[in-house]
């Protein structure tokens, strides 16, 4: 579905695919810079919180450290899976 959006740069109407990466057909300005910035910031935030994660494997980690971090990640995933399962059990249990 095609949408039109008024360009914040030149004021012309331009085709908008509802993506934050769409640019004006006339002047090349981002059609929704707010959304674009928000997405960028979210990506930055995600990257930052990923690196704060204790089991995050860094490039200069040795093989032993990598091994333990992988185990840590696996244990965490299993733990989350069990938690999710318990939550699901509670949710489907009547009464
Ligand atoms: Zn424009």
PDB file of the backbone (N, CA, C, O) and the ligand in Angstrom, with CONECT records:
HET     ZN  A 101       1
ATOM      1  N   UNK A   1       0.845  -1.198   0.000  1.00  0.00           N
ATOM      2  CA  UNK A   1       0.000   0.000   0.000  1.00  0.00           C
ATOM      3  C   UNK A   1       0.880   1.248   0.000  1.00  0.00           C
ATOM      4  O   UNK A   1       1.803   1.386   0.803  1.00  0.00           O
ATOM      5  N   UNK A   2       0.562   2.154  -0.931  1.00  0.00           N
ATOM      6  CA  UNK A   2       1.374   3.359  -1.030  1.00  0.00           C
ATOM      7  C   UNK A   2       0.794   4.495  -0.190  1.00  0.00           C
ATOM      8  O   UNK A   2      -0.414   4.728  -0.182  1.00  0.00           O
ATOM      9  N   UNK A   3       1.650   5.170   0.488  1.00  0.00           N
ATOM     10  CA  UNK A   3       1.240   6.324   1.276  1.00  0.00           C
ATOM     11  C   UNK A   3       2.059   7.523   0.818  1.00  0.00           C
ATOM     12  O   UNK A   3       3.133   7.395   0.231  1.00  0.00           O
ATOM     13  N   UNK A   4       1.514   8.668   1.108  1.00  0.00           N
ATOM     14  CA  UNK A   4       2.234   9.889   0.794  1.00  0.00           C
ATOM     15  C   UNK A   4       2.571  10.597   2.091  1.00  0.00           C
ATOM     16  O   UNK A   4       1.780  10.610   3.034  1.00  0.00           O
ATOM     17  N   UNK A   5       3.723  11.167   2.124  1.00  0.00           N
ATOM     18  CA  UNK A   5       4.106  11.908   3.318  1.00  0.00           C
ATOM     19  C   UNK A   5       4.740  13.213   2.891  1.00  0.00           C
ATOM     20  O   UNK A   5       5.495  13.275   1.921  1.00  0.00           O
ATOM     21  N   UNK A   6       4.418  14.243   3.631  1.00  0.00           N
ATOM     22  CA  UNK A   6       4.960  15.558   3.308  1.00  0.00           C
ATOM     23  C   UNK A   6       6.393  15.629   3.827  1.00  0.00           C
ATOM     24  O   UNK A   6       6.670  15.334   4.990  1.00  0.00           O
ATOM     25  N   UNK A   7       7.282  16.022   2.944  1.00  0.00           N
ATOM     26  CA  UNK A   7       8.691  16.082   3.300  1.00  0.00           C
ATOM     27  C   UNK A   7       8.950  17.209   4.302  1.00  0.00           C
ATOM     28  O   UNK A   7       8.516  18.340   4.084  1.00  0.00           O
ATOM     29  N   UNK A   8       9.649  16.914   5.390  1.00  0.00           N
ATOM     30  CA  UNK A   8       9.946  17.967   6.364  1.00  0.00           C
ATOM     31  C   UNK A   8      11.007  18.947   5.850  1.00  0.00           C
ATOM     32  O   UNK A   8      11.180  20.038   6.395  1.00  0.00           O
ATOM     33  N   UNK A   9      11.712  18.536   4.789  1.00  0.00           N
ATOM     34  CA  UNK A   9      12.772  19.385   4.257  1.00  0.00           C
ATOM     35  C   UNK A   9      12.272  20.408   3.261  1.00  0.00           C
ATOM     36  O   UNK A   9      12.501  21.607   3.427  1.00  0.00           O
ATOM     37  N   UNK A  10      11.567  19.928   2.193  1.00  0.00           N
ATOM     38  CA  UNK A  10      11.178  20.835   1.114  1.00  0.00           C
ATOM     39  C   UNK A  10       9.672  21.055   1.040  1.00  0.00           C
ATOM     40  O   UNK A  10       9.213  21.911   0.283  1.00  0.00           O
ATOM     41  N   UNK A  11       8.886  20.292   1.820  1.00  0.00           N
ATOM     42  CA  UNK A  11       7.439  20.510   1.847  1.00  0.00           C
ATOM     43  C   UNK A  11       6.693  19.838   0.708  1.00  0.00           C
ATOM     44  O   UNK A  11       5.475  19.985   0.608  1.00  0.00           O
ATOM     45  N   UNK A  12       7.400  19.092  -0.170  1.00  0.00           N
ATOM     46  CA  UNK A  12       6.743  18.368  -1.259  1.00  0.00           C
ATOM     47  C   UNK A  12       6.208  17.042  -0.732  1.00  0.00           C
ATOM     48  O   UNK A  12       6.703  16.506   0.259  1.00  0.00           O
ATOM     49  N   UNK A  13       5.179  16.521  -1.418  1.00  0.00           N
ATOM     50  CA  UNK A  13       4.651  15.208  -1.045  1.00  0.00           C
ATOM     51  C   UNK A  13       5.468  14.134  -1.724  1.00  0.00           C
ATOM     52  O   UNK A  13       5.806  14.241  -2.903  1.00  0.00           O
ATOM     53  N   UNK A  14       5.783  13.092  -0.965  1.00  0.00           N
ATOM     54  CA  UNK A  14       6.647  12.054  -1.473  1.00  0.00           C
ATOM     55  C   UNK A  14       6.080  10.690  -1.098  1.00  0.00           C
ATOM     56  O   UNK A  14       5.360  10.567  -0.107  1.00  0.00           O
ATOM     57  N   UNK A  15       6.402   9.664  -1.890  1.00  0.00           N
ATOM     58  CA  UNK A  15       5.920   8.311  -1.577  1.00  0.00           C
ATOM     59  C   UNK A  15       6.559   7.835  -0.286  1.00  0.00           C
ATOM     60  O   UNK A  15       7.768   7.954  -0.086  1.00  0.00           O
ATOM     61  N   UNK A  16       5.721   7.295   0.582  1.00  0.00           N
ATOM     62  CA  UNK A  16       6.200   6.862   1.876  1.00  0.00           C
ATOM     63  C   UNK A  16       5.818   5.408   2.077  1.00  0.00           C
ATOM     64  O   UNK A  16       4.637   5.065   2.029  1.00  0.00           O
ATOM     65  N   UNK A  17       6.804   4.551   2.300  1.00  0.00           N
ATOM     66  CA  UNK A  17       6.534   3.125   2.495  1.00  0.00           C
ATOM     67  C   UNK A  17       6.414   2.781   3.972  1.00  0.00           C
ATOM     68  O   UNK A  17       6.518   1.619   4.365  1.00  0.00           O
ATOM     69  N   UNK A  18       6.196   3.804   4.778  1.00  0.00           N
ATOM     70  CA  UNK A  18       6.039   3.663   6.226  1.00  0.00           C
ATOM     71  C   UNK A  18       7.283   3.100   6.892  1.00  0.00           C
ATOM     72  O   UNK A  18       7.212   2.477   7.951  1.00  0.00           O
ATOM     73  N   UNK A  19       8.403   3.325   6.264  1.00  0.00           N
ATOM     74  CA  UNK A  19       9.654   2.904   6.854  1.00  0.00           C
ATOM     75  C   UNK A  19      10.406   4.149   7.286  1.00  0.00           C
ATOM     76  O   UNK A  19      10.314   5.197   6.646  1.00  0.00           O
ATOM     77  N   UNK A  20      11.148   4.027   8.372  1.00  0.00           N
ATOM     78  CA  UNK A  20      11.893   5.181   8.871  1.00  0.00           C
ATOM     79  C   UNK A  20      13.083   5.500   7.973  1.00  0.00           C
ATOM     80  O   UNK A  20      13.743   6.527   8.130  1.00  0.00           O
ATOM     81  N   UNK A  21      13.348   4.580   7.009  1.00  0.00           N
ATOM     82  CA  UNK A  21      14.502   4.814   6.150  1.00  0.00           C
ATOM     83  C   UNK A  21      14.117   5.503   4.843  1.00  0.00           C
ATOM     84  O   UNK A  21      14.984   5.795   4.020  1.00  0.00           O
ATOM     85  N   UNK A  22      12.818   5.767   4.647  1.00  0.00           N
ATOM     86  CA  UNK A  22      12.371   6.398   3.414  1.00  0.00           C
ATOM     87  C   UNK A  22      12.872   7.831   3.319  1.00  0.00           C
ATOM     88  O   UNK A  22      12.864   8.577   4.299  1.00  0.00           O
ATOM     89  N   UNK A  23      13.304   8.197   2.127  1.00  0.00           N
ATOM     90  CA  UNK A  23      13.769   9.564   1.925  1.00  0.00           C
ATOM     91  C   UNK A  23      12.897  10.244   0.870  1.00  0.00           C
ATOM     92  O   UNK A  23      12.250   9.586   0.055  1.00  0.00           O
ATOM     93  N   UNK A  24      12.898  11.569   0.905  1.00  0.00           N
ATOM     94  CA  UNK A  24      12.115  12.379  -0.014  1.00  0.00           C
ATOM     95  C   UNK A  24      12.591  12.176  -1.450  1.00  0.00           C
ATOM     96  O   UNK A  24      13.790  12.133  -1.725  1.00  0.00           O
ATOM     97  N   UNK A  25      11.610  12.052  -2.372  1.00  0.00           N
ATOM     98  CA  UNK A  25      11.947  11.883  -3.789  1.00  0.00           C
ATOM     99  C   UNK A  25      12.534  13.155  -4.381  1.00  0.00           C
ATOM    100  O   UNK A  25      13.211  13.120  -5.408  1.00  0.00           O
ATOM    101  N   UNK A  26      12.272  14.264  -3.731  1.00  0.00           N
ATOM    102  CA  UNK A  26      12.663  15.559  -4.292  1.00  0.00           C
ATOM    103  C   UNK A  26      13.995  16.078  -3.765  1.00  0.00           C
ATOM    104  O   UNK A  26      14.802  16.620  -4.520  1.00  0.00           O
ATOM    105  N   UNK A  27      14.220  15.908  -2.463  1.00  0.00           N
ATOM    106  CA  UNK A  27      15.447  16.495  -1.913  1.00  0.00           C
ATOM    107  C   UNK A  27      16.295  15.506  -1.110  1.00  0.00           C
ATOM    108  O   UNK A  27      17.405  15.843  -0.696  1.00  0.00           O
ATOM    109  N   UNK A  28      15.788  14.297  -0.888  1.00  0.00           N
ATOM    110  CA  UNK A  28      16.607  13.296  -0.209  1.00  0.00           C
ATOM    111  C   UNK A  28      16.598  13.374   1.306  1.00  0.00           C
ATOM    112  O   UNK A  28      17.369  12.679   1.968  1.00  0.00           O
ATOM    113  N   UNK A  29      15.722  14.225   1.869  1.00  0.00           N
ATOM    114  CA  UNK A  29      15.624  14.318   3.321  1.00  0.00           C
ATOM    115  C   UNK A  29      14.879  13.098   3.864  1.00  0.00           C
ATOM    116  O   UNK A  29      13.973  12.584   3.209  1.00  0.00           O
ATOM    117  N   UNK A  30      15.253  12.638   5.048  1.00  0.00           N
ATOM    118  CA  UNK A  30      14.525  11.553   5.691  1.00  0.00           C
ATOM    119  C   UNK A  30      13.094  12.008   5.941  1.00  0.00           C
ATOM    120  O   UNK A  30      12.867  13.100   6.462  1.00  0.00           O
ATOM    121  N   UNK A  31      12.120  11.162   5.565  1.00  0.00           N
ATOM    122  CA  UNK A  31      10.724  11.559   5.706  1.00  0.00           C
ATOM    123  C   UNK A  31      10.249  11.543   7.151  1.00  0.00           C
ATOM    124  O   UNK A  31       9.388  12.336   7.529  1.00  0.00           O
ATOM    125  N   UNK A  32      10.799  10.655   7.953  1.00  0.00           N
ATOM    126  CA  UNK A  32      10.435  10.675   9.377  1.00  0.00           C
ATOM    127  C   UNK A  32      11.695  10.564  10.232  1.00  0.00           C
ATOM    128  O   UNK A  32      12.011   9.497  10.758  1.00  0.00           O
ATOM    129  N   UNK A  33      12.405  11.677  10.363  1.00  0.00           N
ATOM    130  CA  UNK A  33      13.672  11.663  11.097  1.00  0.00           C
ATOM    131  C   UNK A  33      13.506  11.254  12.559  1.00  0.00           C
ATOM    132  O   UNK A  33      14.413  10.662  13.143  1.00  0.00           O
ATOM    133  N   UNK A  34      12.338  11.570  13.162  1.00  0.00           N
ATOM    134  CA  UNK A  34      12.134  11.203  14.574  1.00  0.00           C
ATOM    135  C   UNK A  34      12.171   9.681  14.721  1.00  0.00           C
ATOM    136  O   UNK A  34      12.861   9.137  15.583  1.00  0.00           O
ATOM    137  N   UNK A  35      11.402   9.008  13.847  1.00  0.00           N
ATOM    138  CA  UNK A  35      11.345   7.552  13.905  1.00  0.00           C
ATOM    139  C   UNK A  35      12.722   6.963  13.626  1.00  0.00           C
ATOM    140  O   UNK A  35      13.131   5.983  14.250  1.00  0.00           O
ATOM    141  N   UNK A  36      13.427   7.573  12.682  1.00  0.00           N
ATOM    142  CA  UNK A  36      14.753   7.073  12.341  1.00  0.00           C
ATOM    143  C   UNK A  36      15.680   7.162  13.544  1.00  0.00           C
ATOM    144  O   UNK A  36      16.379   6.204  13.874  1.00  0.00           O
ATOM    145  N   UNK A  37      15.679   8.332  14.202  1.00  0.00           N
ATOM    146  CA  UNK A  37      16.529   8.520  15.375  1.00  0.00           C
ATOM    147  C   UNK A  37      16.159   7.553  16.496  1.00  0.00           C
ATOM    148  O   UNK A  37      17.021   7.012  17.189  1.00  0.00           O
ATOM    149  N   UNK A  38      14.840   7.352  16.651  1.00  0.00           N
ATOM    150  CA  UNK A  38      14.372   6.461  17.699  1.00  0.00           C
ATOM    151  C   UNK A  38      14.897   5.052  17.449  1.00  0.00           C
ATOM    152  O   UNK A  38      15.351   4.375  18.372  1.00  0.00           O
ATOM    153  N   UNK A  39      14.830   4.618  16.192  1.00  0.00           N
ATOM    154  CA  UNK A  39      15.319   3.290  15.849  1.00  0.00           C
ATOM    155  C   UNK A  39      16.813   3.165  16.075  1.00  0.00           C
ATOM    156  O   UNK A  39      17.294   2.160  16.598  1.00  0.00           O
ATOM    157  N   UNK A  40      17.546   4.206  15.672  1.00  0.00           N
ATOM    158  CA  UNK A  40      18.989   4.208  15.857  1.00  0.00           C
ATOM    159  C   UNK A  40      19.326   4.080  17.334  1.00  0.00           C
ATOM    160  O   UNK A  40      20.199   3.309  17.732  1.00  0.00           O
ATOM    161  N   UNK A  41      18.597   4.867  18.143  1.00  0.00           N
ATOM    162  CA  UNK A  41      18.877   4.874  19.569  1.00  0.00           C
ATOM    163  C   UNK A  41      18.560   3.518  20.188  1.00  0.00           C
ATOM    164  O   UNK A  41      19.285   3.024  21.051  1.00  0.00           O
ATOM    165  N   UNK A  42      17.445   2.923  19.722  1.00  0.00           N
ATOM    166  CA  UNK A  42      17.082   1.616  20.255  1.00  0.00           C
ATOM    167  C   UNK A  42      18.168   0.601  19.918  1.00  0.00           C
ATOM    168  O   UNK A  42      18.534  -0.224  20.755  1.00  0.00           O
ATOM    169  N   UNK A  43      18.682   0.665  18.693  1.00  0.00           N
ATOM    170  CA  UNK A  43      19.738  -0.251  18.274  1.00  0.00           C
ATOM    171  C   UNK A  43      20.985  -0.056  19.124  1.00  0.00           C
ATOM    172  O   UNK A  43      21.622  -1.024  19.540  1.00  0.00           O
ATOM    173  N   UNK A  44      21.332   1.209  19.381  1.00  0.00           N
ATOM    174  CA  UNK A  44      22.493   1.516  20.222  1.00  0.00           C
ATOM    175  C   UNK A  44      22.305   0.964  21.618  1.00  0.00           C
ATOM    176  O   UNK A  44      23.209   0.364  22.201  1.00  0.00           O
ATOM    177  N   UNK A  45      21.106   1.182  22.142  1.00  0.00           N
ATOM    178  CA  UNK A  45      20.805   0.735  23.488  1.00  0.00           C
ATOM    179  C   UNK A  45      20.911  -0.776  23.576  1.00  0.00           C
ATOM    180  O   UNK A  45      21.449  -1.317  24.542  1.00  0.00           O
ATOM    181  N   UNK A  46      20.388  -1.458  22.550  1.00  0.00           N
ATOM    182  CA  UNK A  46      20.435  -2.919  22.536  1.00  0.00           C
ATOM    183  C   UNK A  46      21.878  -3.407  22.510  1.00  0.00           C
ATOM    184  O   UNK A  46      22.249  -4.331  23.234  1.00  0.00           O
ATOM    185  N   UNK A  47      22.677  -2.775  21.672  1.00  0.00           N
ATOM    186  CA  UNK A  47      24.081  -3.164  21.567  1.00  0.00           C
ATOM    187  C   UNK A  47      24.775  -2.956  22.899  1.00  0.00           C
ATOM    188  O   UNK A  47      25.568  -3.794  23.329  1.00  0.00           O
ATOM    189  N   UNK A  48      24.478  -1.835  23.554  1.00  0.00           N
ATOM    190  CA  UNK A  48      25.121  -1.517  24.826  1.00  0.00           C
ATOM    191  C   UNK A  48      24.725  -2.515  25.900  1.00  0.00           C
ATOM    192  O   UNK A  48      25.574  -2.977  26.662  1.00  0.00           O
ATOM    193  N   UNK A  49      23.419  -2.858  25.968  1.00  0.00           N
ATOM    194  CA  UNK A  49      22.995  -3.770  27.026  1.00  0.00           C
ATOM    195  C   UNK A  49      23.474  -5.186  26.741  1.00  0.00           C
ATOM    196  O   UNK A  49      23.655  -5.979  27.665  1.00  0.00           O
ATOM    197  N   UNK A  50      23.680  -5.508  25.463  1.00  0.00           N
ATOM    198  CA  UNK A  50      24.224  -6.816  25.125  1.00  0.00           C
ATOM    199  C   UNK A  50      25.647  -6.951  25.654  1.00  0.00           C
ATOM    200  O   UNK A  50      26.044  -8.012  26.135  1.00  0.00           O
ATOM    201  N   UNK A  51      26.406  -5.867  25.560  1.00  0.00           N
ATOM    202  CA  UNK A  51      27.803  -5.922  25.994  1.00  0.00           C
ATOM    203  C   UNK A  51      27.932  -5.931  27.509  1.00  0.00           C
ATOM    204  O   UNK A  51      28.941  -6.376  28.055  1.00  0.00           O
ATOM    205  N   UNK A  52      26.887  -5.430  28.191  1.00  0.00           N
ATOM    206  CA  UNK A  52      26.906  -5.445  29.652  1.00  0.00           C
ATOM    207  C   UNK A  52      26.585  -6.834  30.186  1.00  0.00           C
ATOM    208  O   UNK A  52      26.890  -7.157  31.334  1.00  0.00           O
ATOM    209  N   UNK A  53      25.981  -7.630  29.362  1.00  0.00           N
ATOM    210  CA  UNK A  53      25.604  -8.992  29.714  1.00  0.00           C
ATOM    211  C   UNK A  53      26.849  -9.764  30.111  1.00  0.00           C
ATOM    212  O   UNK A  53      27.849  -9.750  29.393  1.00  0.00           O
ATOM    213  N   UNK A  54      26.791 -10.462  31.293  1.00  0.00           N
ATOM    214  CA  UNK A  54      28.009 -11.084  31.829  1.00  0.00           C
ATOM    215  C   UNK A  54      28.570 -12.183  30.948  1.00  0.00           C
ATOM    216  O   UNK A  54      29.772 -12.450  30.967  1.00  0.00           O
ATOM    217  N   UNK A  55      27.705 -12.820  30.179  1.00  0.00           N
ATOM    218  CA  UNK A  55      28.198 -13.910  29.345  1.00  0.00           C
ATOM    219  C   UNK A  55      28.463 -13.471  27.910  1.00  0.00           C
ATOM    220  O   UNK A  55      28.627 -14.300  27.015  1.00  0.00           O
ATOM    221  N   UNK A  56      28.502 -12.158  27.703  1.00  0.00           N
ATOM    222  CA  UNK A  56      28.781 -11.655  26.362  1.00  0.00           C
ATOM    223  C   UNK A  56      30.201 -12.055  25.954  1.00  0.00           C
ATOM    224  O   UNK A  56      31.167 -11.766  26.660  1.00  0.00           O
ATOM    225  N   UNK A  57      30.310 -12.725  24.804  1.00  0.00           N
ATOM    226  CA  UNK A  57      31.617 -13.206  24.362  1.00  0.00           C
ATOM    227  C   UNK A  57      32.341 -12.097  23.595  1.00  0.00           C
ATOM    228  O   UNK A  57      31.895 -11.655  22.536  1.00  0.00           O
ATOM    229  N   UNK A  58      33.454 -11.669  24.153  1.00  0.00           N
ATOM    230  CA  UNK A  58      34.232 -10.603  23.529  1.00  0.00           C
ATOM    231  C   UNK A  58      35.275 -11.217  22.601  1.00  0.00           C
ATOM    232  O   UNK A  58      35.655 -12.380  22.734  1.00  0.00           O
ATOM    233  N   UNK A  59      35.721 -10.395  21.658  1.00  0.00           N
ATOM    234  CA  UNK A  59      36.659 -10.904  20.661  1.00  0.00           C
ATOM    235  C   UNK A  59      37.981 -11.355  21.268  1.00  0.00           C
ATOM    236  O   UNK A  59      38.606 -12.293  20.773  1.00  0.00           O
ATOM    237  N   UNK A  60      38.415 -10.681  22.352  1.00  0.00           N
ATOM    238  CA  UNK A  60      39.715 -11.038  22.924  1.00  0.00           C
ATOM    239  C   UNK A  60      39.596 -12.013  24.093  1.00  0.00           C
ATOM    240  O   UNK A  60      40.556 -12.205  24.840  1.00  0.00           O
ATOM    241  N   UNK A  61      38.426 -12.629  24.254  1.00  0.00           N
ATOM    242  CA  UNK A  61      38.283 -13.658  25.278  1.00  0.00           C
ATOM    243  C   UNK A  61      39.050 -14.899  24.852  1.00  0.00           C
ATOM    244  O   UNK A  61      39.055 -15.258  23.675  1.00  0.00           O
ATOM    245  N   UNK A  62      39.701 -15.557  25.814  1.00  0.00           N
ATOM    246  CA  UNK A  62      40.417 -16.790  25.520  1.00  0.00           C
ATOM    247  C   UNK A  62      39.435 -17.931  25.330  1.00  0.00           C
ATOM    248  O   UNK A  62      38.244 -17.784  25.604  1.00  0.00           O
ATOM    249  N   UNK A  63      39.939 -19.081  24.856  1.00  0.00           N
ATOM    250  CA  UNK A  63      39.049 -20.232  24.598  1.00  0.00           C
ATOM    251  C   UNK A  63      38.340 -20.731  25.856  1.00  0.00           C
ATOM    252  O   UNK A  63      37.186 -21.153  25.788  1.00  0.00           O
ATOM    253  N   UNK A  64      39.029 -20.687  27.016  1.00  0.00           N
ATOM    254  CA  UNK A  64      38.424 -21.175  28.259  1.00  0.00           C
ATOM    255  C   UNK A  64      37.266 -20.271  28.659  1.00  0.00           C
ATOM    256  O   UNK A  64      36.183 -20.741  29.007  1.00  0.00           O
ATOM    257  N   UNK A  65      37.516 -18.954  28.602  1.00  0.00           N
ATOM    258  CA  UNK A  65      36.491 -17.978  28.955  1.00  0.00           C
ATOM    259  C   UNK A  65      35.289 -18.100  28.016  1.00  0.00           C
ATOM    260  O   UNK A  65      34.137 -18.069  28.449  1.00  0.00           O
ATOM    261  N   UNK A  66      35.586 -18.241  26.721  1.00  0.00           N
ATOM    262  CA  UNK A  66      34.522 -18.430  25.739  1.00  0.00           C
ATOM    263  C   UNK A  66      33.680 -19.647  26.079  1.00  0.00           C
ATOM    264  O   UNK A  66      32.452 -19.610  26.004  1.00  0.00           O
ATOM    265  N   UNK A  67      34.362 -20.738  26.459  1.00  0.00           N
ATOM    266  CA  UNK A  67      33.695 -21.988  26.799  1.00  0.00           C
ATOM    267  C   UNK A  67      32.727 -21.769  27.963  1.00  0.00           C
ATOM    268  O   UNK A  67      31.571 -22.189  27.910  1.00  0.00           O
ATOM    269  N   UNK A  68      33.221 -21.098  29.024  1.00  0.00           N
ATOM    270  CA  UNK A  68      32.379 -20.880  30.198  1.00  0.00           C
ATOM    271  C   UNK A  68      31.227 -19.922  29.901  1.00  0.00           C
ATOM    272  O   UNK A  68      30.119 -20.085  30.413  1.00  0.00           O
ATOM    273  N   UNK A  69      31.502 -18.943  29.083  1.00  0.00           N
ATOM    274  CA  UNK A  69      30.437 -17.998  28.730  1.00  0.00           C
ATOM    275  C   UNK A  69      29.350 -18.690  27.918  1.00  0.00           C
ATOM    276  O   UNK A  69      28.165 -18.391  28.062  1.00  0.00           O
ATOM    277  N   UNK A  70      29.773 -19.627  27.055  1.00  0.00           N
ATOM    278  CA  UNK A  70      28.796 -20.376  26.268  1.00  0.00           C
ATOM    279  C   UNK A  70      27.923 -21.219  27.183  1.00  0.00           C
ATOM    280  O   UNK A  70      26.709 -21.305  26.996  1.00  0.00           O
ATOM    281  N   UNK A  71      28.561 -21.849  28.187  1.00  0.00           N
ATOM    282  CA  UNK A  71      27.797 -22.637  29.158  1.00  0.00           C
ATOM    283  C   UNK A  71      26.838 -21.717  29.898  1.00  0.00           C
ATOM    284  O   UNK A  71      25.669 -22.053  30.091  1.00  0.00           O
ATOM    285  N   UNK A  72      27.337 -20.551  30.312  1.00  0.00           N
ATOM    286  CA  UNK A  72      26.502 -19.576  31.010  1.00  0.00           C
ATOM    287  C   UNK A  72      25.294 -19.194  30.182  1.00  0.00           C
ATOM    288  O   UNK A  72      24.176 -19.149  30.695  1.00  0.00           O
ATOM    289  N   UNK A  73      25.508 -18.922  28.917  1.00  0.00           N
ATOM    290  CA  UNK A  73      24.408 -18.554  28.017  1.00  0.00           C
ATOM    291  C   UNK A  73      23.395 -19.688  27.900  1.00  0.00           C
ATOM    292  O   UNK A  73      22.186 -19.460  27.915  1.00  0.00           O
ATOM    293  N   UNK A  74      23.911 -20.923  27.784  1.00  0.00           N
ATOM    294  CA  UNK A  74      23.034 -22.084  27.627  1.00  0.00           C
ATOM    295  C   UNK A  74      22.188 -22.278  28.880  1.00  0.00           C
ATOM    296  O   UNK A  74      20.978 -22.491  28.804  1.00  0.00           O
ATOM    297  N   UNK A  75      22.854 -22.199  30.049  1.00  0.00           N
ATOM    298  CA  UNK A  75      22.139 -22.372  31.317  1.00  0.00           C
ATOM    299  C   UNK A  75      21.063 -21.292  31.438  1.00  0.00           C
ATOM    300  O   UNK A  75      19.941 -21.566  31.863  1.00  0.00           O
ATOM    301  N   UNK A  76      21.414 -20.078  31.063  1.00  0.00           N
ATOM    302  CA  UNK A  76      20.461 -18.970  31.145  1.00  0.00           C
ATOM    303  C   UNK A  76      19.261 -19.233  30.244  1.00  0.00           C
ATOM    304  O   UNK A  76      18.118 -18.996  30.635  1.00  0.00           O
ATOM    305  N   UNK A  77      19.531 -19.726  29.030  1.00  0.00           N
ATOM    306  CA  UNK A  77      18.441 -20.012  28.088  1.00  0.00           C
ATOM    307  C   UNK A  77      17.507 -21.086  28.641  1.00  0.00           C
ATOM    308  O   UNK A  77      16.285 -20.974  28.543  1.00  0.00           O
ATOM    309  N   UNK A  78      18.114 -22.146  29.235  1.00  0.00           N
ATOM    310  CA  UNK A  78      17.308 -23.226  29.811  1.00  0.00           C
ATOM    311  C   UNK A  78      16.475 -22.673  30.964  1.00  0.00           C
ATOM    312  O   UNK A  78      15.288 -22.973  31.093  1.00  0.00           O
ATOM    313  N   UNK A  79      17.115 -21.866  31.792  1.00  0.00           N
ATOM    314  CA  UNK A  79      16.437 -21.243  32.935  1.00  0.00           C
ATOM    315  C   UNK A  79      15.238 -20.423  32.457  1.00  0.00           C
ATOM    316  O   UNK A  79      14.147 -20.525  33.017  1.00  0.00           O
ATOM    317  N   UNK A  80      15.446 -19.608  31.416  1.00  0.00           N
ATOM    318  CA  UNK A  80      14.361 -18.790  30.876  1.00  0.00           C
ATOM    319  C   UNK A  80      13.254 -19.663  30.301  1.00  0.00           C
ATOM    320  O   UNK A  80      12.072 -19.347  30.429  1.00  0.00           O
ATOM    321  N   UNK A  81      13.654 -20.779  29.657  1.00  0.00           N
ATOM    322  CA  UNK A  81      12.669 -21.681  29.068  1.00  0.00           C
ATOM    323  C   UNK A  81      11.798 -22.288  30.169  1.00  0.00           C
ATOM    324  O   UNK A  81      10.581 -22.390  30.023  1.00  0.00           O
ATOM    325  N   UNK A  82      12.442 -22.693  31.284  1.00  0.00           N
ATOM    326  CA  UNK A  82      11.695 -23.268  32.408  1.00  0.00           C
ATOM    327  C   UNK A  82      10.751 -22.220  32.990  1.00  0.00           C
ATOM    328  O   UNK A  82       9.586 -22.506  33.264  1.00  0.00           O
ATOM    329  N   UNK A  83      11.264 -21.005  33.175  1.00  0.00           N
ATOM    330  CA  UNK A  83      10.442 -19.907  33.704  1.00  0.00           C
ATOM    331  C   UNK A  83       9.227 -19.669  32.813  1.00  0.00           C
ATOM    332  O   UNK A  83       8.101 -19.530  33.289  1.00  0.00           O
ATOM    333  N   UNK A  84       9.488 -19.625  31.497  1.00  0.00           N
ATOM    334  CA  UNK A  84       8.405 -19.405  30.538  1.00  0.00           C
ATOM    335  C   UNK A  84       7.375 -20.520  30.647  1.00  0.00           C
ATOM    336  O   UNK A  84       6.168 -20.284  30.597  1.00  0.00           O
ATOM    337  N   UNK A  85       7.884 -21.746  30.800  1.00  0.00           N
ATOM    338  CA  UNK A  85       7.005 -22.901  30.910  1.00  0.00           C
ATOM    339  C   UNK A  85       6.137 -22.789  32.164  1.00  0.00           C
ATOM    340  O   UNK A  85       4.936 -23.052  32.109  1.00  0.00           O
ATOM    341  N   UNK A  86       6.736 -22.401  33.294  1.00  0.00           N
ATOM    342  CA  UNK A  86       5.986 -22.242  34.546  1.00  0.00           C
ATOM    343  C   UNK A  86       4.929 -21.149  34.392  1.00  0.00           C
ATOM    344  O   UNK A  86       3.787 -21.311  34.822  1.00  0.00           O
ATOM    345  N   UNK A  87       5.327 -20.029  33.770  1.00  0.00           N
ATOM    346  CA  UNK A  87       4.376 -18.937  33.542  1.00  0.00           C
ATOM    347  C   UNK A  87       3.196 -19.422  32.693  1.00  0.00           C
ATOM    348  O   UNK A  87       2.038 -19.082  32.935  1.00  0.00           O
ATOM    349  N   UNK A  88       3.549 -20.237  31.681  1.00  0.00           N
ATOM    350  CA  UNK A  88       2.526 -20.772  30.795  1.00  0.00           C
ATOM    351  C   UNK A  88       1.584 -21.692  31.575  1.00  0.00           C
ATOM    352  O   UNK A  88       0.366 -21.641  31.409  1.00  0.00           O
ATOM    353  N   UNK A  89       2.183 -22.547  32.442  1.00  0.00           N
ATOM    354  CA  UNK A  89       1.389 -23.469  33.272  1.00  0.00           C
ATOM    355  C   UNK A  89       0.406 -22.696  34.130  1.00  0.00           C
ATOM    356  O   UNK A  89      -0.768 -23.049  34.232  1.00  0.00           O
ATOM    357  N   UNK A  90       0.919 -21.608  34.761  1.00  0.00           N
ATOM    358  CA  UNK A  90       0.068 -20.774  35.617  1.00  0.00           C
ATOM    359  C   UNK A  90      -1.051 -20.164  34.784  1.00  0.00           C
ATOM    360  O   UNK A  90      -2.202 -20.096  35.215  1.00  0.00           O
ATOM    361  N   UNK A  91      -0.689 -19.720  33.579  1.00  0.00           N
ATOM    362  CA  UNK A  91      -1.669 -19.045  32.718  1.00  0.00           C
ATOM    363  C   UNK A  91      -2.770 -19.991  32.261  1.00  0.00           C
ATOM    364  O   UNK A  91      -3.927 -19.584  32.157  1.00  0.00           O
ATOM    365  N   UNK A  92      -2.425 -21.258  31.985  1.00  0.00           N
ATOM    366  CA  UNK A  92      -3.438 -22.178  31.460  1.00  0.00           C
ATOM    367  C   UNK A  92      -4.174 -22.945  32.553  1.00  0.00           C
ATOM    368  O   UNK A  92      -5.188 -23.590  32.286  1.00  0.00           O
ATOM    369  N   UNK A  93      -3.665 -22.875  33.788  1.00  0.00           N
ATOM    370  CA  UNK A  93      -4.342 -23.567  34.879  1.00  0.00           C
ATOM    371  C   UNK A  93      -5.627 -22.832  35.250  1.00  0.00           C
ATOM    372  O   UNK A  93      -5.588 -21.662  35.632  1.00  0.00           O
ATOM    373  N   UNK A  94      -6.746 -23.504  35.141  1.00  0.00           N
ATOM    374  CA  UNK A  94      -7.998 -22.811  35.471  1.00  0.00           C
ATOM    375  C   UNK A  94      -8.121 -22.552  36.967  1.00  0.00           C
ATOM    376  O   UNK A  94      -7.579 -23.293  37.787  1.00  0.00           O
ATOM    377  N   UNK A  95      -8.827 -21.510  37.298  1.00  0.00           N
ATOM    378  CA  UNK A  95      -9.086 -21.167  38.684  1.00  0.00           C
ATOM    379  C   UNK A  95      -7.982 -20.350  39.252  1.00  0.00           C
ATOM    380  O   UNK A  95      -8.035 -19.969  40.421  1.00  0.00           O
TER     381      UNK A  95
HETATM  382 ZN    ZN A 101      12.014  17.002   0.250  1.00  0.00          ZN
END
